[in-house]
Amino acid sequence: MTLEEVEASRATLAHDGGDGQLLCTYDGIVYDVTSFADAHPGGRELLLTASGMDLKHFFENYTVHGHSDKAANWLSPLAVGKLSPEDALEAQRRSTPENHVRRRLARLKASRRRLLAIACSLPAAIAVRKFISFVGNYVSSSVAKWLARRIPFLTVPGYSQGAEPLPQGTKRGTIAVVGGGIAGCGAAWMLARDGFDVVLYEARPATSGNARTFDWVDDVWRKTSTTNVDEEGRVKSCVSVTAWPSLLYKNYTALLKHLNVETCAMPLSWFLNSKVPGYEGTLWGADPNSDNEFNTLRDVFRDDFRAYERAEYFSRRCTDFFCLAWAPWKRGDSRSMYTNHTGLGLLNPLNVVPLYTVFRAFGGSDAWWDIVFTPYYTASFLVDELRPFPAVFGPIIEAQIPLNPTPENSWHGASDRAERDCVLTTCVTWKDAGAGIRGVFKKLVEGVDVRVDTRVLQVQLLEDGRHKVIDEHDDSIIADRVIFACPSAAAATMIKKPRTYLENAILSTVVYADDHHPATGHMHAVMHSDSSVVDEKYRAEFLRRGSNYVEVTQLQDKSINIENQYNFGVQTPGPGVAGLELDEKPVMLISHALGEGKKIDSSLVRGGGNHSRAHPLYSGWNVMAQLSLRLCQGRDGLYYCSNWTTPGNCHDMSLLSGFLCAHAIGAEYPFPDEREAQKDFHRLNDLMGVFD
């Protein structure tokens, strides 16, 4: 078989399967993956992206394929031919990250046309839902159910088939939760405490989702006696979710209080070092002052910092106006991440207008956005593409991790670490670091049937409205309701029922960070103790007091590279880690996207990580998908929660999305005495539309 024949089989934009055959290659062997497309754990859309390409690029960058022999076992029976040695090499040469991105974005463009049609119907659909709910509340619930079940393309909470809360009683029903991140575990916890039988499936060896940890092993730790260190001399650090602003994470804060999990302050400090020709300089993000040593970028981009300040102020005032923040009945509300849609907030054009566009309108430059803004926030959002970032979120990030810091969110002055120190003061973390977060997940699944290392293959809708959940070990359960707390495309692959057009149209459009950067950025992480990756001039100062080192360079092709170093010698709390002097503890760095010419000493590498399909992009398209998802929440007893179902990629939003699904099924909100947290619960539901 020739390479031209393989490439000719590529799926077209008009027809998902082209001529009906999806071919790809690996190590010179040609595979027909047509029959596997609807079973691919990453979703049909990703396999369509890979059709006609060599899989080496995908296996190297989506490292989940190498964690076991599952991928090889699925692939081997599908072999249909062999390439010549020359064609095999050419197939690998053509299957580049750039071609992957180009084809993925083309697939997304086709999906977005369907999503746009659905989104345009939202106002009418919401009006119909409100009318049927009104009929149910004030006329007759039987009539409301009759009406709701005559509209197959619309789910009305409480009235459509499968969207009713399960009845009270000693035997409340069986719920399957697919995905063991904070959304899935939060939903499982809330359901189990209200008497439901819950089975939680997690494809990985342990629950925690994106909130991952890493064990640092060194003789130093064996000599300490802090709770962060176990008997083997290992320090467990959080490597993805590391800290959060308790003022804004109200429900997660209430959860930790309920579970008796201790927290402590986590003063963070970003250091940015630009080596881009013409824009060289450095920046301590928490220090508003400019100087000739550490904060030179504030002078290099003085006009841009002012333009950003005006853009943020405009976004804040505009959002406050539409959200009616000035109204008397809102004067007692504390700051919240969930108010942007309240009042007249859905009419706010800044929901879809990017912050970048507003910044440019106030005279800001592309150079500042690419060299300062995007690099500064990659460490928080774990994505490298922020131009689509909606302006409505600008005031929220400036309050938490400011580029123009104020006394309310930062501190700078002399400390025991440096004569000129500076930190952000908005965040807290688990007192026991990685051991603390693991303890949270352990407590959340007490009383839950947890099945790790178990991938769900199918969720079949039965005639009686229940579901048969079949896993990869040929086991199955019958569930009354199913909650998908996993990536969107994976959920679409599992659903086996009639009328899935609506679900597929919405779930196929969610954009993740690796859709734009499958081989770079935050896709790959290296845990190591090689401090030479930090510029020698700033090395000691950063290791002593900096939480994040961001180095911005220009590559040979003139593109910008954003290198991130996370300093877990500072970000891991406790007297046995952060409290040690710099010369008393090993270097604890996690690196992403090293600049050209840089290498890490292999003898100092401690481990690695991969963040594929972990972080949805902040974009108007994802917000559109999230708003449209209300049309199928509860449809045939299926619910959806996770970071991609919310307007932002954060722990509190994901937790709340799981709470909303659990409540729609029949569980009570767990923190009735936490008034502000409960407000956020209902605010997110207003946006997601899970229940009425």
Residue pairs with C-beta under 8 A, 6 or more apart in sequence:
1 30
1 80
1 81
1 82
1 83
2 83
2 84
2 87
3 25
3 83
3 87
3 90
3 91
5 23
6 23
6 24
6 25
6 30
6 52
6 83
6 91
7 52
8 52
9 18
9 19
9 21
9 22
9 23
9 51
9 52
10 18
10 51
10 52
11 17
11 18
11 22
11 48
11 51
11 52
12 18
13 106
13 107
13 109
13 110
16 44
16 48
17 34
17 37
17 48
18 51
20 34
21 32
21 34
22 32
22 33
22 34
22 37
22 47
22 48
22 51
23 30
23 31
23 32
23 33
23 51
23 52
23 80
24 30
24 31
24 33
24 50
24 51
24 52
24 53
24 54
24 55
25 31
25 53
25 54
25 55
25 83
25 88
25 91
26 54
26 55
26 56
26 59
26 75
27 56
27 88
28 82
28 83
28 85
28 87
28 88
28 91
29 79
29 81
29 82
29 83
30 79
30 80
30 81
30 82
30 83
31 75
31 78
31 79
31 80
32 78
32 80
33 40
33 47
33 51
33 75
33 78
35 78
36 47
36 74
36 78
37 44
37 47
37 48
38 44
38 493
39 457
39 493
40 46
40 47
40 493
41 203
41 455
41 490
41 493
42 62
42 487
42 489
42 490
42 493
42 613
43 487
43 488
43 489
43 490
43 492
43 493
43 507
43 508
44 489
44 492
44 493
44 508
45 107
45 111
45 489
45 492
45 508
46 104
46 489
48 107
49 100
49 103
49 104
49 107
50 58
50 100
53 91
53 94
53 95
53 99
53 100
53 103
54 88
54 91
54 92
54 94
54 95
55 95
56 92
56 95
57 92
57 95
57 96
57 97
57 100
57 518
57 519
58 65
58 100
59 65
59 66
59 71
60 519
61 97
61 514
61 518
61 519
61 523
61 524
61 610
61 612
62 514
62 518
62 610
62 612
63 610
63 612
64 610
64 612
65 71
70 472
83 91
97 517
97 518
97 519
97 520
100 518
101 515
101 516
101 517
101 518
104 515
104 518
105 515
108 509
108 511
108 515
108 621
111 505
111 508
111 509
112 509
112 621
114 505
114 508
114 509
115 505
115 506
115 509
115 621
115 624
115 625
115 628
116 624
118 502
118 505
118 506
118 628
118 631
119 624
119 627
119 628
122 627
122 628
122 631
125 154
125 631
126 630
126 689
128 151
128 154
128 156
129 154
129 156
129 157
129 689
129 692
132 144
132 147
132 148
132 156
132 159
133 144
133 156
133 157
133 158
133 159
133 692
135 143
135 144
135 147
136 143
136 144
136 145
136 158
136 159
141 159
144 156
144 158
144 159
145 159
147 156
147 159
148 154
148 155
148 156
148 159
148 160
148 163
149 159
149 160
149 161
151 160
152 499
153 502
153 631
154 160
154 631
155 163
155 630
155 631
155 632
155 633
155 634
155 635
156 163
156 692
157 163
157 633
157 634
157 664
157 689
157 690
157 691
157 692
158 164
158 165
158 691
158 692
160 634
160 635
161 465
161 636
161 637
162 465
162 481
162 634
162 635
162 636
162 637
162 638
163 633
163 634
163 635
163 637
163 664
165 664
165 665
165 666
165 691
166 172
166 173
166 196
166 480
166 481
166 665
166 666
167 666
168 666
170 195
172 194
172 195
172 196
172 197
172 666
173 196
173 197
173 480
173 481
173 665
173 666
174 196
174 197
174 198
174 199
174 477
174 478
174 479
174 480
175 188
175 191
175 196
175 197
175 198
175 199
175 479
175 480
175 481
175 482
175 483
175 665
176 198
176 199
176 200
176 201
176 456
176 459
176 467
176 469
176 477
176 479
176 481
176 482
176 483
177 184
177 187
177 188
177 191
177 198
177 199
177 200
177 201
177 482
177 483
177 485
178 184
178 201
178 456
178 459
178 469
178 482
178 483
178 484
178 485
178 486
178 491
178 494
179 201
179 202
179 209
179 484
179 485
179 486
179 642
180 200
180 201
180 202
180 204
180 206
180 207
180 208
180 209
180 441
180 445
180 450
180 452
180 485
181 207
181 208
181 209
181 210
181 211
181 485
181 642
181 643
181 654
182 208
182 209
182 211
182 441
182 651
182 654
182 655
182 658
183 209
183 485
183 641
183 642
183 643
183 645
183 654
183 655
183 657
183 658
184 200
184 202
184 207
184 209
184 483
184 485
184 486
184 641
184 642
184 658
185 200
185 207
185 209
185 441
185 444
185 445
185 658
186 255
186 444
186 654
186 655
186 656
186 658
186 659
186 662
187 483
187 485
187 641
187 658
187 659
187 661
187 662
188 198
188 200
188 444
188 445
188 448
188 658
188 662
189 443
189 444
189 445
189 448
190 658
190 659
190 662
190 663
190 667
190 670
191 198
191 662
191 665
191 667
192 198
192 446
192 447
192 448
193 447
193 667
193 670
194 662
194 666
194 667
194 668
196 665
196 666
196 667
197 449
198 447
198 448
198 449
199 448
199 449
199 451
199 469
199 477
199 479
200 207
200 445
200 448
200 449
200 450
200 451
201 451
201 454
201 455
201 456
201 469
201 471
202 450
202 451
202 452
202 453
202 454
203 453
203 454
203 455
203 456
204 452
204 453
205 452
205 453
206 441
206 452
207 441
207 444
207 445
207 450
207 452
208 437
208 438
208 441
209 654
210 240
210 241
210 611
210 614
210 615
210 643
211 238
211 240
211 241
211 437
211 441
211 651
212 238
212 239
212 240
212 609
213 236
213 237
213 238
213 239
213 434
213 437
213 438
214 236
214 237
214 239
214 434
214 527
214 590
214 606
214 607
214 609
215 234
215 235
215 236
215 434
216 234
216 235
216 236
216 237
216 527
216 568
216 586
216 588
216 606
217 232
217 233
217 234
217 235
217 606
218 233
218 235
218 585
218 586
219 233
220 580
220 584
220 585
220 586
221 229
221 233
221 234
221 235
221 576
222 229
222 232
222 233
224 575
224 576
225 576
226 574
226 575
226 576
226 577
227 431
227 432
227 435
227 574
228 235
228 236
228 432
228 433
228 434
228 435
228 572
228 573
228 574
228 576
228 577
229 235
229 576
230 236
230 435
235 433
235 434
235 572
235 576
235 577
235 588
236 433
236 434
236 435
236 438
237 433
237 434
237 568
237 571
237 572
237 588
238 429
238 430
238 433
238 434
238 437
238 571
238 572
239 434
239 525
239 527
239 566
239 568
239 590
239 609
240 382
240 611
240 614
241 437
241 651
242 266
242 429
242 566
242 571
243 266
243 268
243 427
243 428
243 429
243 571
244 252
244 427
244 428
244 429
244 650
244 651
244 652
245 399
245 400
245 426
245 427
245 428
246 253
246 263
246 427
246 428
247 334
247 335
247 426
248 335
248 336
248 337
248 396
248 399
248 400
248 652
249 650
249 651
249 652
250 334
250 336
250 652
250 674
250 676
250 677
250 680
251 652
251 655
251 656
251 659
251 671
251 674
251 677
251 680
251 681
252 651
252 652
252 655
253 263
253 677
254 670
254 671
254 674
254 677
255 440
255 655
255 670
255 671
256 263
256 430
256 440
258 670
258 671
259 440
259 443
259 444
261 430
261 436
261 439
261 440
261 443
262 430
262 431
262 432
262 436
263 428
263 429
263 430
263 431
263 436
264 428
264 429
264 430
264 431
264 573
265 425
265 427
265 428
266 427
266 428
266 429
266 571
266 573
267 411
267 423
267 424
267 425
267 427
268 286
268 401
268 423
268 424
268 427
268 547
268 548
268 571
269 284
269 285
269 286
269 421
269 422
269 423
269 424
269 545
269 546
269 547
269 548
269 570
270 283
270 284
270 285
270 286
270 376
270 379
270 401
270 424
270 546
270 547
270 548
270 550
271 282
271 283
271 284
271 285
271 294
271 538
271 542
271 546
271 548
271 549
271 550
272 282
272 283
272 285
272 297
272 372
272 375
272 376
272 550
272 551
272 552
273 282
273 535
273 538
273 549
273 550
273 551
273 552
274 280
274 281
274 282
274 283
274 297
274 300
274 371
274 372
274 375
274 551
274 552
275 551
275 552
275 553
275 554
275 595
276 367
276 371
276 552
276 553
276 554
276 560
277 554
279 297
279 300
279 301
279 367
279 371
280 296
280 300
281 296
281 297
281 299
281 300
282 293
282 294
282 295
282 296
282 297
282 538
283 294
283 295
283 296
283 297
283 298
283 372
283 376
284 294
284 295
284 422
285 376
285 401
285 402
285 403
285 405
285 422
285 424
286 402
286 405
286 410
286 411
286 412
286 422
286 423
286 424
287 294
287 295
287 405
287 410
287 412
287 420
287 422
288 298
288 404
288 405
288 406
288 410
288 412
289 295
289 298
289 412
290 296
290 298
290 299
290 302
294 420
294 538
294 541
297 372
298 305
301 365
301 367
301 368
301 371
301 372
303 363
303 365
304 364
304 365
304 367
304 368
304 372
305 368
305 403
305 404
307 359
307 362
307 363
307 364
307 368
308 359
308 362
308 364
308 368
308 373
308 403
308 404
309 404
310 362
311 355
311 358
311 359
311 361
311 362
311 364
311 391
311 394
312 394
312 395
312 398
312 404
314 358
314 362
315 350
315 355
315 358
315 391
315 392
315 394
315 395
316 394
316 395
316 398
318 348
318 350
319 325
319 340
319 345
319 348
319 350
319 392
319 395
320 326
322 343
322 344
322 345
322 347
322 348
323 339
323 340
323 341
323 342
323 343
323 344
323 345
323 348
324 330
324 342
324 343
324 344
325 339
325 343
327 343
333 339
333 676
333 679
334 676
335 399
336 676
336 679
336 680
336 683
337 396
337 648
337 650
337 652
337 653
337 680
338 679
338 680
338 683
338 684
338 687
339 345
339 683
340 348
340 351
340 392
340 393
340 647
341 351
341 683
341 686
341 687
342 683
342 686
345 351
348 392
350 358
350 390
350 391
350 392
351 390
351 392
351 620
351 623
352 390
352 620
352 623
352 624
353 390
353 391
354 387
354 388
354 389
354 390
354 391
354 620
355 389
355 390
355 391
355 393
355 394
356 369
356 386
356 387
356 388
356 389
357 391
358 391
358 394
359 369
359 373
360 366
360 369
369 386
369 387
370 560
371 552
371 560
372 403
373 386
373 403
374 384
374 385
374 386
374 562
375 550
375 552
375 562
376 401
376 403
376 550
377 386
377 397
377 401
378 384
378 386
378 521
378 522
378 550
378 562
378 564
379 548
379 550
379 564
379 566
380 397
380 401
381 615
381 618
381 649
382 513
382 522
382 611
382 614
382 615
382 649
383 513
383 516
383 521
383 522
383 615
383 617
383 618
383 649
384 513
384 516
384 517
384 520
384 521
384 522
384 562
384 593
385 513
385 516
385 517
385 617
386 618
388 617
388 618
388 619
388 620
388 621
389 618
389 619
390 618
390 619
390 620
390 623
393 618
393 647
393 648
398 404
399 409
399 426
400 409
400 424
400 426
400 427
401 424
401 426
402 409
402 410
402 424
405 412
405 422
405 424
409 424
409 425
409 426
410 422
410 423
410 424
410 425
411 422
411 423
411 425
412 420
412 421
412 422
412 423
413 420
413 421
413 422
414 420
414 421
415 421
415 545
417 544
417 545
418 541
418 544
418 545
421 545
423 545
429 436
429 571
429 573
430 436
430 437
430 439
430 440
430 573
431 573
431 574
432 439
432 574
433 572
433 573
433 574
433 577
434 572
451 471
454 471
454 472
454 473
454 475
455 471
455 472
456 469
456 470
456 471
456 472
456 494
457 470
457 471
457 472
457 494
458 468
458 469
458 470
458 494
458 496
459 467
459 468
459 469
459 470
459 482
459 494
459 495
459 496
459 497
459 638
460 467
460 468
460 469
460 470
460 496
460 497
461 467
461 496
461 497
461 498
461 636
461 637
462 468
462 478
465 636
465 637
466 478
466 479
466 480
466 637
467 478
467 479
467 480
467 481
467 482
467 637
467 638
468 476
468 477
468 478
468 479
469 476
469 477
469 478
469 479
469 482
470 476
480 637
481 637
481 638
481 639
481 665
482 637
482 638
482 639
483 639
483 640
483 641
483 658
483 661
483 662
483 665
484 490
484 491
484 494
484 638
484 639
484 640
484 641
484 642
485 641
485 642
485 658
486 642
487 510
487 512
487 613
487 642
487 644
488 506
488 507
488 508
488 510
488 625
488 640
488 642
488 644
489 507
489 508
489 510
489 613
490 613
491 507
491 640
492 500
492 503
492 504
492 507
492 508
495 503
495 638
497 636
502 631
502 632
502 635
503 632
503 635
503 638
506 625
506 628
506 629
506 631
506 632
507 625
509 621
509 624
509 625
510 616
510 622
510 625
510 644
511 616
511 617
511 619
511 621
511 622
512 612
512 613
512 614
512 615
512 616
512 617
512 644
513 521
513 522
513 523
513 611
513 614
513 615
513 616
513 617
514 523
514 611
514 612
514 613
515 617
516 617
517 523
518 612
520 561
520 593
521 562
521 592
521 593
522 564
522 592
522 593
522 611
522 615
523 610
523 611
523 612
524 592
524 593
524 608
524 609
524 610
524 611
525 590
525 591
525 592
525 608
525 609
525 610
525 611
526 590
526 591
526 592
526 600
526 605
526 607
526 608
526 609
527 588
527 589
527 590
527 605
527 606
527 607
527 608
527 609
528 587
528 589
528 590
528 591
528 600
528 601
528 604
528 605
528 606
529 586
529 587
529 588
529 589
529 604
529 606
530 587
530 589
530 600
530 601
530 604
530 605
531 539
531 543
531 587
531 589
532 601
533 563
533 565
533 589
533 591
533 594
533 598
533 600
534 542
534 543
534 549
534 565
534 589
535 551
538 549
540 582
542 549
542 565
542 567
543 567
543 569
543 570
543 582
543 587
544 570
544 582
545 570
546 567
546 570
547 566
547 567
547 570
547 571
548 564
548 565
548 566
548 567
549 564
549 565
549 567
550 562
550 563
550 564
550 565
551 562
551 563
551 565
551 595
552 560
552 561
552 562
552 563
553 560
553 561
553 563
553 595
553 596
554 560
554 561
555 561
555 596
556 596
561 593
561 595
561 596
562 593
563 591
563 592
563 593
563 594
563 595
563 598
564 591
564 592
564 593
565 589
565 590
565 591
566 589
566 590
566 591
567 588
567 589
568 577
568 588
568 589
568 590
569 577
569 578
569 580
569 582
569 585
569 586
569 587
569 588
570 578
571 578
572 578
572 588
577 585
577 588
587 604
590 609
591 600
594 600
615 643
615 649
616 622
616 643
616 644
616 649
618 648
618 649
622 644
623 647
625 644
626 644
626 645
626 646
626 647
626 687
626 688
627 687
627 689
629 640
629 645
629 688
629 689
630 688
630 689
630 690
632 638
632 640
633 639
633 640
633 661
633 664
633 688
633 689
633 690
634 664
634 690
634 691
639 661
639 664
639 665
639 690
640 661
641 654
641 657
641 658
641 660
641 661
642 654
642 657
643 649
643 650
643 653
643 654
643 657
645 657
645 688
646 653
646 654
646 656
646 657
646 684
646 687
646 688
647 653
647 687
652 680
653 684
656 680
656 681
656 684
657 684
657 688
659 669
659 670
659 681
660 681
660 684
660 685
660 688
660 690
660 691
661 690
663 669
663 685
663 690
663 691
664 690
664 691
669 678
669 681
671 677
671 678
672 678
685 691
